[in-house]
Amino acid sequence: MPSSTLLAQSVLSGVFSGALYALMGLGISLAWGLLRIINLAHFAFVFLAGYLVYQCISVSGWSPTLVVVLALPLFFLLGVALQWLFARFSVDEFASLLVTFGLTIVIESLIQWIWTADVRRMETPLSTWSVKLGPLYVPVVEAILLLVTLAVVVAAWAWLRHTYVGKALRASAQNPVIAAAFGVSHRRLAFVLSGVAAATGALAGVFVAVGSPISPSQMFGSLGVVLAAVILGGLGNPLGLLAASILIGIAEALTMALTAPSWAPLVSFSLLIFILVLRPDRV
Amino acid sequence: MGTISRKLGLQLTGLVCAVSAALVTAAAVAATSGAPVRVGGTLALTGPLAPTGLIHKIVGEIYVEQANKRDGFLGRPVEWVLLDDQSKADLARSLYEKLVTVDRVDLLLGPYATGGILSAMAVAERHGKLLIHNTLGIPKLAKYERQIPVYSIGAVPEQTLPATLFDALAANGKTPKTVAFVTSKFPSVHFMSVGARETAKKRGINEALWLEFEFGTRDFGPIAARIREANADFLWVGSIGLEGNQLLEALKKLDYAPKNPFFLYPSPGPLAQSPDAANALSMTLFEDHAPFTNTPQATEFARLYRERAGKAGITYLDADMQAAVAYAAWQTLEAAVTATRSLDDAKLAQWLRANRVDTLIGKLRFDGAGNYGDDLQKIKQVQAGRWITVWPREFAPPGARMNLQ
């Protein structure tokens, strides 16, 4: 029988994994739910940001704060540009899946061309630094990730819930024609939302680069589980995404702690199938 | 007068050098004339296996360049037709079919890693081609008589490698009382871990933990917590690629340094350069130090590899086992072509199965079960950010010893 410390440590690990899933999935959830764009290139944005962060901090020696401050507007503009292309070529929901998958491959090749296929590791003392709380070890980077994710998710929820732009976005997603009759410009709002979504991807990229070694093909590694969290959480629903991500993270971690770790990947998809059977209206 | 003579002397020397250089170049060009000998193969230049595929590509380019500076193959220049299999075994199959039927290459070299090699082997068998390959991890799957495994791990590595490893621990007075096994379910890794588990059992070592995880696992936190709780004397990590690094980092976050960890197939650079991997063990066939680099050819290879790897943006510049087995595959191919004076696949395969070939990783033979020869695997250890062979002792560089807890 595993000890209570092992179980508690595993739950903590699951919460941190869930936080990363949520931060990676937020941009996808917003774009899918409110713009009806399934943006698989979001994973490529996350890794592109990760590589840029690695390059600026580890190779060029820039300040981490400066890099984050520059990366967020840069990726906001990237998101706007992508949305402009979608609007220009009238890309619909299904086509966006194919187009963004192609774009992901292009960005993967670009990353490999610039940084090669060799593994890159951003060495910082923070990467493996932990704080002991009672019998538990709390990794500092993951703790920061959790706080940032909570802040971003709550901010996204509040933005959609309480601001004019958020309300207009939700109205436009529900009924574009009626929303337009009330003076809502879906086109402009879509630019803003797409930019915000890409910027959250850049933020996730920072934690991906700090948290583990990276190589170009890894961008597909989290695709399945993040999409599962996005669907489970409800499209365009930041709080639902956070809850689903942490649920999946904890379920995976407890599976690893209590049974064979090789069963963990089954958990997220079993949960997804279960929810889709019960609630097919979530997509 | 003296100055004029010296100037004249220098000019004459320069002229002689220039003429000699021109003659050598002309001789080299003349030596490799006629239609090129086309050697076809694929490598994982993109996808998850690309970090290692890149090493094989660099080595192949070095070898072809060196061969063409000598006599090529049979006096003809060597041309390497290299395609990207994207780390996909199914794509490797199609590309080898193309290499044989469309590109009509003269000779084949295998791709990187077990899955791709098995795909290529099926195509080679269909066309009766010789297939020299260098990284097939599961020898019992090699059934084709014209396949030549340069990856000299013996026919039953799942028995011989664990035996070598536990012998090394015993010889250093550190036979573990307990062992924790953590292994990926990646096929060529898993069967080795099963073999190690059986070996430990036969030697009376208690199993403190047996964990299997899926290839592609991202969160090693709970696995690390279980390893910490088991706290065994020895940790066998059946890992491939970055899994070893990810596990070590997860352990570090729990403030736990495993005693004597062994990593089966790590990414050599990232693990050697990890601050958490000091004294980590692994297997090898070649490392960039004496006695492996005692020959002029090996020294030159290590120098060239270091230079090219640096230019290609690789962070770990020592020529390690992957680089050496890639080179050994080309050496084996050239040895067979030179000895038989032929490009005939049947003749080449027959010669290779009857003769030994001198390579960077040792003298290879291909006359055992599945054409495998001796198990030449050794044990290496991370010491001061580099991989150093530590067992058998005769392969350790002067002064090096195995550091164990």
Interface residues (C-beta under 8 A of the other chain):
Chain A: P2 S3 T5 L6 Q9 S10 L12 S13 G14 F16 S17 E108 S109 Q112 W115 T116 A117 D118 V119 R120 R121 E123 S127 T128 S130 K132 Y137 P139 E142 S212 P213 S215 P216 S217 Q218 G221 S222 G249 E252 A253 L254 M256 A257 A260 P261 S262 A264 P265
Chain B: L45 T46 G47 P48 A50 P51 G53 L54 S87 K185 L211 E212 F213 E214 G216 T217 R218 D219 G221 P222 I223 A225 R226 E229 L242 N245 Q246 E249 K252 K253 L254 D255 S267 G269 P270 Q273 S274 P275 D276 A312 G313 I314 T315
